[in-house]
């Protein structure tokens, strides 16, 4: 093979590799624009189209559809999509990715069955700290236990001056403390922490939830 022929062949191979990448990138940017504009149904329709199905794996398609339903805050479709994905032949990493993204959501809406199923997945793949934290969330939000007050206080005290661990992160922990004191019928302590949580969670979806939790 001549040098020119070799150069042409290499160029063709590089083009064959690059073109799908650029099309994928362009297509995904087009879908993101629809999601950012609130055109969720159009974004999902585009993800179900033949070109997207050809360029992206089945898991990628389903995962991105799930993300779109989460952005849309469509509770019914989120539940159906997670149940569908977990019924597929996912590998451990894929199942963990789905579980990590949706676990807190299902705790929050009190879906006991899916919360337990997702926690089981996280326990198989997550790191030690994540597993301990997620087990704590299950005890507080699903089992309504109050045994984790010392642990939550410890988590709060570990980062008093850490700007990376402030605001909403503190608010969630304070919310968890407030709930546990409610389970103990300690209204004074419950409202003390829920008031703090309300302040730190202002501007988030949990601000209203904390207000509703207050006695």
C-alpha positions as CSV (number, residue, x, y, z in Angstrom):
1,X,0.0,0.0,0.0
2,X,1.4,3.4,-1.0
3,X,1.8,6.2,1.6
4,X,-1.0,8.2,0.0
5,X,-3.4,5.2,0.2
6,X,-2.5,4.6,3.8
7,X,-3.1,8.3,4.7
8,X,-6.5,8.1,3.0
9,X,-7.4,4.9,4.8
10,X,-6.4,6.3,8.2
11,X,-8.4,9.5,7.4
12,X,-11.5,7.5,6.6
13,X,-11.2,5.5,9.8
14,X,-10.8,8.6,11.9
15,X,-13.9,10.2,10.2
16,X,-15.9,7.0,10.8
17,X,-15.0,7.3,14.5
18,X,-15.5,11.0,14.8
19,X,-18.8,11.5,12.8
20,X,-21.0,9.5,15.2
21,X,-19.4,11.3,18.2
22,X,-20.3,14.7,16.7
23,X,-23.8,13.6,15.8
24,X,-24.3,12.2,19.3
25,X,-23.1,15.5,20.8
26,X,-25.3,17.6,18.5
27,X,-28.3,15.4,19.2
28,X,-27.8,15.5,23.0
29,X,-27.4,19.3,23.0
30,X,-30.7,19.6,21.0
31,X,-32.4,17.4,23.7
32,X,-30.9,19.4,26.5
33,X,-32.2,22.7,25.0
34,X,-35.7,21.2,25.0
35,X,-35.4,20.1,28.7
36,X,-34.1,23.5,29.8
37,X,-37.0,25.1,27.9
38,X,-39.5,22.8,29.8
39,X,-40.3,20.9,26.6
40,X,-40.1,17.5,28.3
41,X,-42.4,15.6,26.1
42,X,-40.6,16.7,23.0
43,X,-37.3,15.8,24.5
44,X,-38.6,12.3,25.3
45,X,-40.1,11.9,21.9
46,X,-36.6,12.7,20.4
47,X,-35.0,10.2,22.7
48,X,-37.4,7.5,21.4
49,X,-36.7,8.3,17.8
50,X,-34.6,5.9,15.6
51,X,-31.5,8.1,15.3
52,X,-31.2,8.4,19.1
53,X,-31.8,4.7,19.6
54,X,-29.1,4.0,17.0
55,X,-26.5,6.3,18.6
56,X,-27.1,5.6,22.2
57,X,-27.4,2.4,24.2
58,X,-30.7,1.2,25.6
59,X,-29.5,2.0,29.1
60,X,-28.4,5.5,28.2
61,X,-31.8,6.1,26.6
62,X,-33.7,4.9,29.6
63,X,-31.5,6.7,32.1
64,X,-31.8,10.0,30.2
65,X,-35.6,9.6,30.0
66,X,-35.6,9.0,33.8
67,X,-33.6,12.2,34.2
68,X,-36.1,14.1,32.1
69,X,-39.0,12.8,34.2
70,X,-37.2,14.0,37.3
71,X,-36.7,17.4,35.8
72,X,-40.4,17.4,35.0
73,X,-41.2,16.3,38.5
74,X,-43.6,13.7,37.1
75,X,-44.0,11.3,40.1
76,X,-46.0,8.7,38.2
77,X,-43.6,8.5,35.3
78,X,-40.5,8.5,37.6
79,X,-41.9,5.5,39.5
80,X,-42.8,3.6,36.3
81,X,-39.4,4.3,34.7
82,X,-37.4,3.2,37.7
83,X,-39.5,0.0,38.0
84,X,-39.0,-0.6,34.3
85,X,-35.3,-0.1,34.4
86,X,-34.8,-2.3,37.5
87,X,-36.7,-5.1,35.7
88,X,-34.1,-5.0,32.9
89,X,-30.8,-6.9,32.9
90,X,-28.8,-4.1,34.4
91,X,-25.2,-4.6,35.5
92,X,-24.3,-3.6,39.1
93,X,-22.9,-0.2,38.1
94,X,-26.0,0.7,36.1
95,X,-28.4,-0.4,38.9
96,X,-26.3,1.6,41.4
97,X,-26.4,4.7,39.2
98,X,-30.2,4.5,39.1
99,X,-30.5,3.8,42.8
100,X,-28.1,6.7,43.8
101,X,-30.1,9.2,41.7
102,X,-33.6,8.2,42.9
103,X,-33.2,6.8,46.5
104,X,-33.8,10.1,48.3
105,X,-36.8,10.8,46.1
106,X,-38.5,7.6,47.0
107,X,-37.8,8.1,50.6
108,X,-39.3,11.5,50.4
109,X,-42.5,10.3,48.8
110,X,-42.7,7.4,51.3
111,X,-42.5,4.6,48.7
112,X,-41.4,1.9,51.1
113,X,-41.1,-0.9,48.5
114,X,-38.8,1.0,46.1
115,X,-36.9,2.7,48.9
116,X,-35.9,-0.7,50.3
117,X,-35.1,-2.1,46.9
118,X,-32.9,0.8,46.1
119,X,-31.2,0.6,49.4
120,X,-30.4,-3.0,48.8
121,X,-28.7,-2.0,45.5
122,X,-26.7,0.7,47.2
123,X,-25.5,-1.7,49.9
124,X,-24.0,-3.9,47.2
125,X,-22.1,-1.2,45.4
126,X,-21.8,1.9,47.5
127,X,-18.9,2.9,49.8
128,X,-19.0,2.4,53.5
129,X,-19.9,6.1,54.4
130,X,-22.7,6.2,51.8
131,X,-24.2,3.0,52.9
132,X,-24.2,4.1,56.6
133,X,-25.8,7.5,55.7
134,X,-28.5,5.9,53.4
135,X,-29.4,3.3,56.1
136,X,-29.8,6.2,58.5
137,X,-32.1,8.0,56.1
138,X,-34.2,4.8,55.8
139,X,-34.5,4.5,59.6
140,X,-35.6,8.1,60.0
141,X,-37.8,8.7,56.9
142,X,-39.4,5.2,56.5
143,X,-39.2,3.4,59.8
144,X,-39.8,6.7,61.8
145,X,-37.1,5.9,64.3
146,X,-35.3,8.4,66.5
147,X,-32.2,6.5,67.3
148,X,-30.0,8.5,65.0
149,X,-30.1,11.9,66.9
150,X,-26.5,11.5,68.2
151,X,-25.3,10.5,64.7
152,X,-27.0,13.5,63.0
153,X,-25.6,15.8,65.6
154,X,-22.1,14.4,65.0
155,X,-22.5,15.0,61.3
156,X,-23.4,18.6,61.9
157,X,-20.6,19.2,64.4
158,X,-18.0,17.8,62.0
159,X,-18.3,20.7,59.5
160,X,-19.2,23.9,61.4
161,X,-16.9,26.1,59.4
162,X,-16.8,24.3,56.1
163,X,-18.4,26.5,53.4
164,X,-18.7,23.4,51.2
165,X,-21.0,21.8,53.8
166,X,-23.5,24.5,54.5
167,X,-26.9,25.8,53.5
168,X,-29.0,23.0,52.1
169,X,-26.7,20.3,53.4
170,X,-27.1,21.6,57.0
171,X,-30.8,22.1,56.4
172,X,-31.4,18.5,55.5
173,X,-29.6,17.3,58.6
174,X,-31.5,19.8,60.8
175,X,-34.7,18.6,59.1
176,X,-33.8,15.0,60.0
177,X,-33.1,16.1,63.6
178,X,-36.5,17.8,63.8
179,X,-38.3,14.8,62.5
180,X,-36.7,12.5,65.1
181,X,-37.7,14.9,67.9
182,X,-41.2,14.9,66.6
183,X,-41.2,11.1,66.8
184,X,-40.3,11.5,70.5
185,X,-43.1,14.1,70.9
186,X,-40.5,16.7,71.9
187,X,-42.2,19.7,70.1
188,X,-39.8,22.3,71.5
189,X,-36.7,20.6,70.2
190,X,-38.5,19.6,66.9
191,X,-39.5,23.1,66.1
192,X,-36.0,24.5,67.1
193,X,-34.3,22.3,64.4
194,X,-37.1,22.6,61.9
195,X,-36.9,26.4,62.1
196,X,-33.2,26.2,61.4
197,X,-33.8,23.8,58.5
198,X,-36.5,26.1,57.1
199,X,-33.9,28.9,56.9
200,X,-31.2,26.8,55.3
201,X,-33.6,25.2,52.8
202,X,-35.1,28.4,51.6
203,X,-35.3,28.4,47.8
204,X,-35.3,24.6,47.6
205,X,-38.3,22.1,47.3
206,X,-37.8,21.1,50.9
207,X,-38.6,24.6,52.3
208,X,-42.3,24.0,52.0
209,X,-42.0,20.5,53.2
210,X,-40.3,21.6,56.4
211,X,-42.9,24.3,57.0
212,X,-45.6,21.6,56.7
213,X,-43.8,19.4,59.2
214,X,-43.8,22.1,61.9
215,X,-46.3,21.7,64.7
